[in-house]
């Protein structure tokens, strides 16, 4: 991957803006009653003309940054990673469906102390809410990966950006069939769709389809060290009927490419086959962890503190230009994550940022790794007030009301729980 040193938003000197914030959690039993204390938010000169900060629970800080020259207005949630547990949230059992970010946050169990949520991946309007990349929630694959990056969470605070891949096999009478997709059906790919996909398969995929009925009460899906979720089951082959366009319950659908037609057509109604699937990525394997949560985005903005060249070539000029933005970044050494939402499309107040400006802002905040999320009218950052339980959206969505989205990334507080 080609990378270049980032351009500063404006200026090269470093200015210190003193703000009030909640002190970082000292350990898993830190009190929520910890009094705020002054800290310094260090930003390059010219990044923002004003910064207003609000201390939240579990050491989090909500910063409002205003740049009057550009102009843009950003809402930055600064999160001490040791004080939160992250979860991908879809809002339903299948890939279909859209819900606002604030509603997704409000739906989480209060007993687990949900603190905040940010909209995540790009999605389709038809079928509504189907995500363009992987969504893994509590170790369960709702949608499978494509070739774009994801943000993943693993055991013991592990996290990272990666391109996940599906590998697997179907073993039957004629031999072993390689599987390359899981809940990501495509006409030129051989793979498995289970009941969590929930969307009708398109016409091209339906042309090459085999129905599989599992022999166990539920296919086993688990996560093991160094991988994402895995899936293993035995199933009986059944001839697909015209109405078999959605996998329901424990039914699976095998879709196959023309290259695999000869092997698949040797399967007979009533045959028993074994299916094994797994999902992983290079970074996941390197950290030897289990992927329990994942949400997609594109493109990567920062890698090893450098702005990625792809920010200048991703998508069309309109996508790369000034837009409302959502993004996330982290600094593993500092144990800090930043969720950023930038309002836009309001002339004279906030026009949004380009992909490169968004990358520069994440780097100025201190992130070493960062990824762009779905933006435009989807951009929303919601927080939950711990005293009242009320959920509020911190930014001003450009639609102008909050848009229903495909999924979100949520944070539970852990430092205040005993």
PEWO-V745592 format. One record per residue. N is the residue number from 1. PHI is phi in degrees with one decimal (* if undefined). D_LAST is the distance of its C-alpha to the last C-alpha in whole Angstrom. Layout:
# PEWO-V745592
{{N | PHI | D_LAST} {N | PHI | D_LAST}}
This chain:
# PEWO-V745592
{{1 | * | 44} {2 | -77.5 | 46} {3 | -136.4 | 44} {4 | -130.3 | 45} {5 | -67.1 | 44} {6 | -71.1 | 42} {7 | -82.8 | 44} {8 | -66.7 | 43} {9 | -60.0 | 42} {10 | -164.5 | 45} {11 | 87.0 | 45} {12 | -124.5 | 44} {13 | -73.9 | 43} {14 | -107.1 | 40} {15 | -113.1 | 39} {16 | -110.7 | 36} {17 | -107.8 | 34} {18 | -79.1 | 32} {19 | -138.5 | 29} {20 | -95.0 | 26} {21 | -149.9 | 23} {22 | -71.1 | 19} {23 | -65.7 | 18} {24 | -64.8 | 17} {25 | -67.9 | 13} {26 | -89.2 | 14} {27 | -171.6 | 11} {28 | -66.9 | 8} {29 | -113.6 | 6} {30 | -64.4 | 9} {31 | -83.1 | 9} {32 | -70.9 | 11} {33 | -84.8 | 13} {34 | -54.0 | 15} {35 | -72.1 | 18} {36 | -62.2 | 21} {37 | -139.1 | 23} {38 | -66.3 | 26} {39 | -134.1 | 27} {40 | -116.7 | 29} {41 | -94.9 | 30} {42 | -95.2 | 33} {43 | -131.2 | 35} {44 | -60.9 | 39} {45 | -57.7 | 41} {46 | 89.2 | 42} {47 | -64.7 | 39} {48 | -138.2 | 38} {49 | -84.6 | 40} {50 | -151.3 | 37} {51 | -135.1 | 33} {52 | -119.3 | 31} {53 | -122.3 | 27} {54 | -126.5 | 24} {55 | -72.8 | 21} {56 | -117.2 | 18} {57 | -71.6 | 14} {58 | 55.5 | 13} {59 | 78.7 | 16} {60 | -78.0 | 18} {61 | -129.9 | 22} {62 | -106.3 | 24} {63 | -104.7 | 28} {64 | -109.0 | 31} {65 | -107.5 | 34} {66 | -122.8 | 37} {67 | -114.0 | 41} {68 | -82.9 | 44} {69 | -82.2 | 46} {70 | -59.0 | 45} {71 | -96.2 | 44} {72 | -150.4 | 40} {73 | -131.3 | 37} {74 | -121.3 | 34} {75 | -117.7 | 30} {76 | -119.5 | 28} {77 | -97.8 | 24} {78 | -94.7 | 23} {79 | -125.6 | 20} {80 | -74.5 | 18} {81 | -64.1 | 18} {82 | -74.2 | 15} {83 | -104.5 | 12} {84 | -136.5 | 14} {85 | -119.0 | 14} {86 | -97.8 | 18} {87 | -144.2 | 20} {88 | -76.4 | 24} {89 | -129.1 | 24} {90 | -100.8 | 28} {91 | 91.9 | 27} {92 | -167.4 | 30} {93 | -80.5 | 30} {94 | -125.8 | 33} {95 | -72.0 | 35} {96 | -85.9 | 36} {97 | 125.1 | 35} {98 | -128.3 | 34} {99 | -145.5 | 31} {100 | -67.6 | 31} {101 | -59.7 | 28} {102 | -65.6 | 26} {103 | -68.1 | 27} {104 | -62.4 | 25} {105 | -65.0 | 22} {106 | -64.9 | 22} {107 | -78.2 | 22} {108 | -75.4 | 19} {109 | -62.3 | 17} {110 | -61.7 | 15} {111 | -62.6 | 12} {112 | -91.3 | 11} {113 | 60.5 | 12} {114 | -68.0 | 15} {115 | -109.2 | 16} {116 | -160.9 | 20} {117 | -151.4 | 23} {118 | -129.9 | 26} {119 | -60.4 | 29} {120 | -120.8 | 30} {121 | -82.6 | 33} {122 | -67.8 | 37} {123 | -148.0 | 38} {124 | -91.1 | 41} {125 | -88.7 | 42} {126 | -146.9 | 44} {127 | -62.5 | 42} {128 | -65.8 | 40} {129 | 85.9 | 37} {130 | -67.8 | 37} {131 | -81.0 | 36} {132 | -84.6 | 38} {133 | -142.9 | 36} {134 | -68.5 | 33} {135 | -129.9 | 30} {136 | -114.3 | 28} {137 | -125.3 | 25} {138 | 52.6 | 22} {139 | 83.2 | 25} {140 | -107.6 | 27} {141 | -83.5 | 31} {142 | -90.5 | 32} {143 | -128.3 | 34} {144 | -87.2 | 36} {145 | -81.9 | 36} {146 | -115.5 | 40} {147 | -93.2 | 41} {148 | -91.6 | 39} {149 | -76.3 | 35} {150 | -129.4 | 32} {151 | -99.5 | 29} {152 | -122.5 | 26} {153 | -125.5 | 23} {154 | -127.0 | 22} {155 | -73.6 | 20} {156 | 54.7 | 18} {157 | 79.1 | 19} {158 | -65.9 | 22} {159 | -158.7 | 24} {160 | 175.0 | 28} {161 | -109.0 | 31} {162 | -158.2 | 33} {163 | -106.5 | 36} {164 | -78.4 | 35} {165 | -137.6 | 38} {166 | -105.8 | 38} {167 | -131.9 | 40} {168 | 177.3 | 41} {169 | -142.6 | 44} {170 | -121.9 | 46} {171 | -105.2 | 48} {172 | -141.5 | 51} {173 | -62.6 | 55} {174 | -92.4 | 56} {175 | 131.6 | 54} {176 | -114.1 | 50} {177 | -105.6 | 50} {178 | -77.8 | 47} {179 | -107.2 | 44} {180 | -121.5 | 43} {181 | -143.4 | 41} {182 | -141.8 | 39} {183 | 54.2 | 38} {184 | -148.3 | 40} {185 | -68.2 | 44} {186 | -150.1 | 47} {187 | -62.8 | 51} {188 | -98.2 | 51} {189 | -125.7 | 48} {190 | -98.9 | 47} {191 | -167.9 | 44} {192 | -119.1 | 42} {193 | -116.5 | 41} {194 | -111.5 | 38} {195 | -64.9 | 37} {196 | -79.5 | 34} {197 | -68.2 | 37} {198 | 73.8 | 38} {199 | -109.1 | 41} {200 | -61.4 | 45} {201 | -76.2 | 46} {202 | -74.3 | 49} {203 | -60.8 | 53} {204 | -66.0 | 53} {205 | -67.5 | 50} {206 | -65.5 | 52} {207 | -64.5 | 55} {208 | -129.7 | 54} {209 | -142.7 | 51} {210 | -129.7 | 50} {211 | -90.5 | 48} {212 | -128.1 | 46} {213 | -111.1 | 45} {214 | -68.8 | 42} {215 | -94.3 | 42} {216 | -102.9 | 39} {217 | -60.2 | 37} {218 | -154.1 | 35} {219 | -57.3 | 35} {220 | -82.0 | 33} {221 | -125.2 | 31} {222 | -149.4 | 28} {223 | -120.5 | 27} {224 | -125.6 | 28} {225 | -56.8 | 28} {226 | 82.9 | 30} {227 | -139.3 | 31} {228 | -87.3 | 30} {229 | -61.4 | 30} {230 | -125.8 | 33} {231 | -144.3 | 35} {232 | -143.8 | 37} {233 | -163.4 | 39} {234 | -109.4 | 43} {235 | -145.0 | 44} {236 | -103.9 | 48} {237 | -76.0 | 50} {238 | -132.0 | 51} {239 | -67.9 | 54} {240 | -68.8 | 52} {241 | -100.4 | 54} {242 | -54.6 | 54} {243 | -83.5 | 51} {244 | -84.0 | 49} {245 | -109.3 | 47} {246 | -131.9 | 44} {247 | -77.0 | 42} {248 | -121.8 | 40} {249 | 60.5 | 38} {250 | -92.8 | 39} {251 | -74.6 | 42} {252 | -116.6 | 42} {253 | -120.6 | 45} {254 | -97.4 | 46} {255 | -107.2 | 48} {256 | -138.1 | 50} {257 | -84.3 | 53} {258 | -61.9 | 56} {259 | -65.6 | 56} {260 | -101.6 | 54} {261 | -59.2 | 57} {262 | -59.3 | 59} {263 | -73.3 | 56} {264 | -68.0 | 54} {265 | -69.4 | 58} {266 | -81.9 | 58} {267 | -71.7 | 55} {268 | -119.1 | 57} {269 | -55.3 | 55} {270 | 98.9 | 54} {271 | -63.2 | 53} {272 | -103.3 | 49} {273 | -126.9 | 48} {274 | -113.8 | 44} {275 | -117.6 | 42} {276 | -130.0 | 40} {277 | -130.9 | 38} {278 | -148.7 | 35} {279 | -137.2 | 34} {280 | -159.8 | 34} {281 | -155.7 | 34} {282 | -61.2 | 36} {283 | -67.2 | 32} {284 | -62.5 | 30} {285 | -64.4 | 32} {286 | -64.3 | 32} {287 | -86.0 | 29} {288 | 51.5 | 29} {289 | -126.9 | 26} {290 | -109.2 | 25} {291 | -77.3 | 26} {292 | -110.8 | 23} {293 | -139.1 | 24} {294 | -158.7 | 27} {295 | -134.3 | 29} {296 | -95.2 | 32} {297 | -175.6 | 34} {298 | -177.6 | 37} {299 | -90.3 | 38} {300 | -63.5 | 37} {301 | -104.2 | 37} {302 | -129.4 | 36} {303 | -136.3 | 36} {304 | 53.3 | 36} {305 | 71.5 | 36} {306 | -109.1 | 39} {307 | -71.7 | 40} {308 | -77.6 | 41} {309 | -58.1 | 45} {310 | -61.0 | 44} {311 | -65.0 | 43} {312 | -89.9 | 47} {313 | -126.3 | 48} {314 | -66.6 | 45} {315 | 64.8 | 46} {316 | -89.8 | 49} {317 | -61.7 | 50} {318 | -63.6 | 48} {319 | -67.0 | 45} {320 | -78.2 | 45} {321 | -80.8 | 46} {322 | -72.9 | 44} {323 | -152.5 | 42} {324 | -57.8 | 39} {325 | -134.3 | 36} {326 | -127.4 | 33} {327 | -157.2 | 31} {328 | -137.6 | 28} {329 | -149.5 | 28} {330 | -151.1 | 26} {331 | -128.3 | 27} {332 | -61.7 | 25} {333 | -65.3 | 26} {334 | -84.9 | 25} {335 | 65.5 | 21} {336 | -131.9 | 22} {337 | -123.3 | 23} {338 | -126.8 | 25} {339 | -105.0 | 26} {340 | -122.8 | 29} {341 | -125.7 | 31} {342 | -117.9 | 35} {343 | -73.2 | 37} {344 | -156.9 | 41} {345 | 64.0 | 44} {346 | -126.1 | 44} {347 | -52.3 | 47} {348 | 82.8 | 47} {349 | -116.3 | 44} {350 | -157.2 | 42} {351 | -97.1 | 44} {352 | 90.7 | 41} {353 | -134.9 | 41} {354 | -80.2 | 43} {355 | -61.0 | 41} {356 | -66.8 | 42} {357 | -63.0 | 41} {358 | -64.5 | 37} {359 | -62.2 | 37} {360 | -62.8 | 38} {361 | -65.5 | 36} {362 | -60.9 | 33} {363 | -67.4 | 34} {364 | -63.0 | 35} {365 | -70.3 | 31} {366 | 123.8 | 31} {367 | -70.5 | 30} {368 | -106.5 | 32} {369 | -130.4 | 32} {370 | -156.9 | 32} {371 | -142.4 | 33} {372 | -77.4 | 35} {373 | -112.7 | 33} {374 | -60.3 | 35} {375 | -127.3 | 37} {376 | 61.4 | 39} {377 | -68.7 | 38} {378 | -80.3 | 35} {379 | -63.2 | 33} {380 | -156.2 | 30} {381 | -124.9 | 27} {382 | -112.6 | 25} {383 | -129.0 | 22} {384 | -112.4 | 19} {385 | -75.7 | 19} {386 | -69.3 | 16} {387 | -69.6 | 17} {388 | -100.5 | 20} {389 | 80.0 | 19} {390 | -73.0 | 22} {391 | -100.4 | 23} {392 | -132.7 | 26} {393 | -90.5 | 28} {394 | -78.8 | 28} {395 | -102.4 | 32} {396 | -115.2 | 35} {397 | -56.5 | 36} {398 | -85.7 | 40} {399 | -72.4 | 41} {400 | -100.1 | 40} {401 | -82.8 | 38} {402 | -64.4 | 34} {403 | -86.5 | 36} {404 | -71.9 | 34} {405 | -121.4 | 33} {406 | -77.8 | 33} {407 | -164.7 | 29} {408 | -148.0 | 27} {409 | -110.9 | 24} {410 | -116.7 | 20} {411 | -124.2 | 17} {412 | -99.2 | 14} {413 | -79.9 | 11} {414 | -122.4 | 8} {415 | -71.0 | 8} {416 | -93.3 | 7} {417 | -93.1 | 4} {418 | -110.8 | 0}}
